[in-house]
Amino acid sequence: MTVVAVASAALFWLLRDHWGHALGLAPYLLFLACPIMHLFMHRGHGHGQSGEHGR
């Protein structure tokens, strides 16, 4: 719990001092989130599995 608290305080300090830079990266983070979500969201579709319902 201490590590999480220290990491949160460090992140807050970095964002407070460099808010303009962080907002400048926001569109790129959105574009990076799309393929990552695509990879993780397609796990439950049952591709390549045999069975009556594909599960």
GULUM-944397 format. One record per residue (C-alpha): residue in one letter; x negated, y, z negated; chain; residue number from 1. Coordinates in nm, 4 decimals. Each point is the difference from the previous one (the first is absolute). Layout:
<vomis>
> A / X / Y / Z / A / NUM
...
</vomis>
This chain:
<vomis>
> M / 0.0000 / 0.0000 / 0.0000 / A / 1
> T / -0.2944 / 0.2294 / -0.0637 / A / 2
> V / -0.1313 / -0.0548 / 0.3527 / A / 3
> V / 0.3383 / 0.0942 / 0.1467 / A / 4
> A / 0.0132 / 0.3149 / -0.2127 / A / 5
> V / -0.3520 / 0.1062 / 0.1005 / A / 6
> A / 0.0681 / -0.0756 / 0.3673 / A / 7
> S / 0.3240 / 0.2004 / -0.0147 / A / 8
> A / -0.1763 / 0.2960 / -0.1593 / A / 9
> A / -0.2774 / -0.0128 / 0.2618 / A / 10
> L / 0.2520 / -0.0192 / 0.2837 / A / 11
> F / 0.1936 / 0.2937 / -0.1433 / A / 12
> W / -0.3191 / 0.2043 / -0.0314 / A / 13
> L / -0.1056 / -0.0796 / 0.3581 / A / 14
> L / 0.3418 / 0.0799 / 0.1448 / A / 15
> R / 0.0241 / 0.3234 / -0.1992 / A / 16
> D / -0.3323 / 0.1241 / 0.1323 / A / 17
> H / 0.0369 / -0.1316 / 0.3549 / A / 18
> W / 0.3751 / 0.0205 / 0.0651 / A / 19
> G / -0.0458 / 0.1618 / 0.3422 / A / 20
> H / -0.2256 / -0.2812 / 0.1175 / A / 21
> A / 0.2382 / -0.2650 / -0.1332 / A / 22
> L / 0.2954 / 0.1532 / 0.1841 / A / 23
> G / -0.2076 / 0.0111 / 0.3167 / A / 24
> L / -0.0460 / -0.3784 / -0.0209 / A / 25
> A / 0.3712 / -0.0719 / -0.0558 / A / 26
> P / 0.0911 / -0.0528 / 0.3702 / A / 27
> Y / -0.2891 / -0.2426 / 0.0430 / A / 28
> L / 0.1045 / -0.1939 / -0.3095 / A / 29
> L / 0.3498 / -0.0290 / 0.1437 / A / 30
> F / -0.1391 / -0.1449 / 0.3229 / A / 31
> L / -0.2169 / -0.2432 / -0.1968 / A / 32
> A / 0.2969 / -0.1076 / -0.2116 / A / 33
> C / 0.2013 / -0.1089 / 0.3048 / A / 34
> P / -0.2231 / -0.2891 / 0.1152 / A / 35
> I / -0.0701 / -0.1081 / -0.3575 / A / 36
> M / 0.3723 / -0.0171 / -0.0794 / A / 37
> H / 0.0578 / -0.1828 / 0.3283 / A / 38
> L / -0.2498 / -0.2690 / -0.1002 / A / 39
> F / 0.1441 / -0.0489 / -0.3464 / A / 40
> M / 0.3680 / 0.0256 / 0.0921 / A / 41
> H / -0.0119 / -0.2745 / 0.2655 / A / 42
> R / -0.1066 / -0.2702 / -0.2440 / A / 43
> G / 0.3547 / -0.1029 / -0.0848 / A / 44
> H / 0.1227 / -0.0589 / 0.3557 / A / 45
> G / -0.1041 / -0.3662 / 0.0086 / A / 46
> H / -0.2032 / 0.0178 / 0.3209 / A / 47
> G / -0.1629 / -0.3296 / 0.0857 / A / 48
> Q / 0.1889 / -0.2045 / -0.2562 / A / 49
> S / 0.2245 / -0.2904 / 0.0864 / A / 50
> G / 0.3249 / -0.0764 / -0.1658 / A / 51
> E / 0.3700 / 0.0460 / 0.0316 / A / 52
> H / 0.0015 / 0.3638 / -0.1066 / A / 53
> G / -0.3619 / 0.0857 / 0.0792 / A / 54
> R / -0.1003 / 0.0267 / -0.3643 / A / 55
</vomis>
